Amino acid sequence: GWLGLGSGGATRHSFVRQMLEGFQRFSGRSLVILGEEDLTGGEFKHLVEHDRAWSKAMASPQVTIYTVAGADHTFSRRSWKDEVARVTIEWIEGL
């Protein structure tokens, strides 16, 4: 997976570290939308649950994490896309 396991781990680890540094530096609000059945999203949730720095970054009141029930990585069903759009609009309206 993209957490740095398996081949190409150093590159993936660097990417994940850069993402974390970006979240730590950014002072604005962030919306993270995950698909419940997304393997990459699952790896991200695992990272947040098991890495202290990621846990702290995602626990910020500036970060909202939303999970679309049953959805895959690309939100391939129309209902999932509609839910992503609705959640995004509501989040933007709340800024």
N, C-alpha and C positions, 0 to 999 in steps of 0.2 A: 504494500500500500504506500501511500504518499507520505507516511510518517517517517520514512527512512528505512523501512525494512526491505530486505531483498536487494537485488541489483540496483545500482544507481542511487543507493542510500545517501551518499554524501551530497548529491545534488538536491535530493528531496529534503534532506535535513536543512540545507542552506535556505531553500525556499520557505520552509515552515518557520525557520528562525527569522527570516526577513518579514514574513507576514506578521509574526508576533511583534517585532520591532515597530512595524507600521501601526498596529493597533495601540501599542504603548505610547507612541508619539502623537497620535491623532487625538485631538481634544474634543472633536465634534461627536455627534451621535452616530451610531452605526446600527443597521438592521441586518441580521444574518438569518437567512431563510434556508432551512434544510428540508430535504425529503426524508420522511421516516424510513423508507426502504432503500435509501441511497447508501451504497457502500462507502463512498468517500465521506458523506455526511456522518456516517457511523464512526469512521476513523477520526473525524474531527471531534465528535462528541467524546470519544475515548480519550483523545489528547487533552481536551479541556478538563475531563474528570481526573486525569492522572498526572498532569503537569502543573506544578504550582504557579508558574508564571502565566500560563495560558488561563488557568482557573481564575487568577486574580484579574487578568485583562478582560475576560468575558463576564465577570461578576460586576463590572462597573455599571453604575446606573445609566451610563451613556450608551450601553450596548443592549439591544433587544434581540433575543434569539427566538425564532418562531419555527415550528416544525409542522409541515404539511402532512397530515395523516395519510399513510399508504403510498406517498409519492416517491418516484424515482429521482435520479440526479437531474434529469432534464424536464421534470414536471410534464411528462409526455401526454397526459390526459388533459382535455380541455378544462375539466373541472379543477384540476390542480393549477393550471395556468391562471384561471380566473381567480382562484384563492390567493395566489401569489400577487396578482394585480390588486385585489381588494385590500390585502394586508399592507402592501406597499403604499397605496393611496392613503389608507387610514393612518399609517405611520408618518407619512409626509405631512398630512393635515394636522397632526399633533405636534409638529415641530414648533 
